[in-house]
């Protein structure tokens, strides 16, 4: 066989093809957001006429005014409800998850791994499957159609407990805890002064996950609530959208309200970005 025989050429994409593919994926990802931004400034004829992406005929001020005055400004009550459900629920839930993850990782007690396995089973159960049992339970104790019917279930986050244990394992050295105990610190003081501060990236990560989940939650409020004053923004916009067939003037309200509903998520991720990125690398550092 000749020594000058050509070696088989490995197939590969050119740099231009890769960049073009990435550009298409980016465009596909950003197009809905661009549509939402431009459509939120359109009136009903433009939206129904297919001119949502047009860069002319902006009516954002009129849409915001209509949004603020519709039904006595109930949209902003929905917005505040969502902030209370998601903000308060995610904050308290993250703290509970970190406490549980710390206990699972640091302490030794009978049946610990079996109990943790039960938590992992809870991760596999979709939230939609628990909506009806939660409603039946809430109806027995008289919590249906109250703030607590949505708030209390949001405090349970099995995946957050799992993440918290990973974070404690990666961020809290056992030697530091032992040193604190030798100095006479109680277990509660050790956790509050040392463990909780060291696992701050994990706390923020769990908070962001749960904040997003509660903010976008739809099924549980739909099942639990009938009083429109208690609706979160997701359920409120759904109720308006269900009326657009008979009242087309609700179209701009729904689109503009959807744009405003995205802002808290964007602000939360940008404000906590540094801690969130650090938290995602905890497992790799370990």
Secondary structure, DSSP 8 states (H G I E B T S, - for coil): --TT----------HHHHHHHHHHHHHHHHHHHHHHHHHTT--HHHHHTT-TT-SS---HHHHHHHHHHGGGTHHHHHHHHHHIIIIIHHHHHHHHHHHHHHHHHH---TTHHHHHHHHHHHHHS-HHHHHHHHHHHHHHHT-TTSHHHHHGGGG--HHHHHHHHHHHHHH--HHHHHHHHHTT--HHHHIIIIIHHHTHHHHHHHHHHHHHHHHT--HHHHHH---GGG--HHHHHHHHHTTTTT-TTHHHHHHHHHHHHHHHHHHHHHHTHHHHHHHHTHHHH-
